[in-house]
Amino acid sequence: MFYFQLVIMAGTVLLAYYFEYTDTFPVHIQGFFCYDKSFSKPYPGPDDTSKIPPMLIYSLVTAIPTLTPS
């Protein structure tokens, strides 16, 4: 039974090698191009538009579960 499992394992490795390093299934590379200036960087993320400083949120999220008795 062990030899049968080795044959299956070797076949799986050979198939993975064959599919990885040959062009059996060609890859289609497609790009997305948008020239709209409203989508270009720098994008103000949630940290820049937030009314609460991110450091306060991070410290509360860390401290509350730590201080809460279980």
N, C-alpha and C positions, 0 to 999 in steps of 0.2 A: 504494500500500500504506500510505503514511504517513497518508493521509486516512481510510482504513478504521480504522486504529488510533486516530486521534483521535475518531472516532465511537464506538468501543467505550469509550474512556476517558470521554468525555462522558456516555454512557449509564450507566456505572458510577457516576460522580459524582452524576448525577441520581437514580439509584435509592437510593444511600446517603443523599442529602438527604431523599428522600421517606420512606424507612423511619425515619430518625432523628427527623424533625419532624412526623410524622403518627401517628395511632393505628391503624395497620394491624395491628400485633401488640400488643394491650394488655398492660401489665405487671401481674403479680399480686404485690402486696406482702404478705408474710406475716411476722408477727413471732413470736418465741419468748419466752415469759414463764415464768420459774421463780421461785417465791417461797421456795425452800428456802434457809435461812440458811447451810448448809454450803457452798453454791456462791457465796455473795456475797463481795465484796471486803472487806477486803484479803486477797488470796490469797498465802500465803507461797510464793514462787517458789523455784527451785532455788538461787538465790544466798543466800536466807535459811536454807535447811535444809542447806546444804553444810558439810562438815567442813573443806574446803580453801577459803581465801579466793579469791574470783574474780580478784583482781588477780594472785595467784601463778599461777593457771592461764593467764591472758592473757599474762603475761610469758613463761612457759615455751613456750607455743604460738608466740609470736613469736620467741623466742631460739633454740630448738632448730633450726629449719630454717635460720636465719641462720648459726649456728656450724657446722653440719654441712658438711664439704667435699663438693663434688660431683664 
